[in-house]
Amino acid sequence: MSGYDDNDRFALDRLEDMLDAFAEARLMPRGPVLSRIRANVLAEAAAAAASAAAATRLQFAEPQRAPRLAVSSPFTRRAFAFGFAAMLTIGTSAAVFAAPPGSPFYNARVYIETLALPAQVDARLEGHERLLQERIAEAEAAAARGDAHGVAAALTAYQAEVAAASADVGDDASRLAHLEDMLAKHTAVLTALAAELPEQSSIEHAIDASSKAIAKLKASGSHSHPTHAPGEPQGRQQGQQR
């Protein structure tokens, strides 16, 4: 050590202390640091599970009545959805519910929103309509900021929602016509978006999904009769018919 003066030794001691502190904080986390790491791992696991569920929903959803989950009652379905959210930390839950398309928690958010839809037919279809409009708006916003990954994520969720809404609409002609009209409007928006972003294949996939759903809704509607006007309770129309 004869080649080092006192200042050099002091600098080396300081460097050693800093390296020890770094190793203790980063390589051997304790207390709050370890708790944050554990919470992040659990949140990522929940998001991965939600992503798998959303992918399965998109892959297997058909425009026929889909089998209900075991959590079929409104109370149980919502309890399941909010119980899923409660698995996360408070901060992570807020991040999930505010997650934009393409972010790590977006699929978890979509999954929870789907589970929380009501069971009553008209209210459920209103929920589907709201979610479809949100997915379209998210795709437009992602396109405006040049986020191709966000566009693809939003439109993948949109396709799954189209399939779910088509499965839940039933055979009432008024509901079929209402959903058909809404999807036609979305197709027009998507067509304009495709003209701006011709390289974005997810837009074409969404247009194709909407077009196929519209064709099947038309076919179903041609064999159905309206039982009530869209948005009007069935009992009211029956009273008028009397």
Secondary structure as GFF3:
##gff-version 3
##sequence-region A 1 242
A	DSSP	alpha_helix	6	22	.	.	.	ID=ss1
A	DSSP	pi_helix	23	27	.	.	.	ID=ss2
A	DSSP	alpha_helix	31	60	.	.	.	ID=ss3
A	DSSP	alpha_helix	74	86	.	.	.	ID=ss4
A	DSSP	alpha_helix	90	97	.	.	.	ID=ss5
A	DSSP	alpha_helix	106	115	.	.	.	ID=ss6
A	DSSP	alpha_helix	121	144	.	.	.	ID=ss7
A	DSSP	alpha_helix	148	168	.	.	.	ID=ss8
A	DSSP	alpha_helix	173	196	.	.	.	ID=ss9
A	DSSP	alpha_helix	201	221	.	.	.	ID=ss10
A	DSSP	alpha_helix	234	241	.	.	.	ID=ss11
###
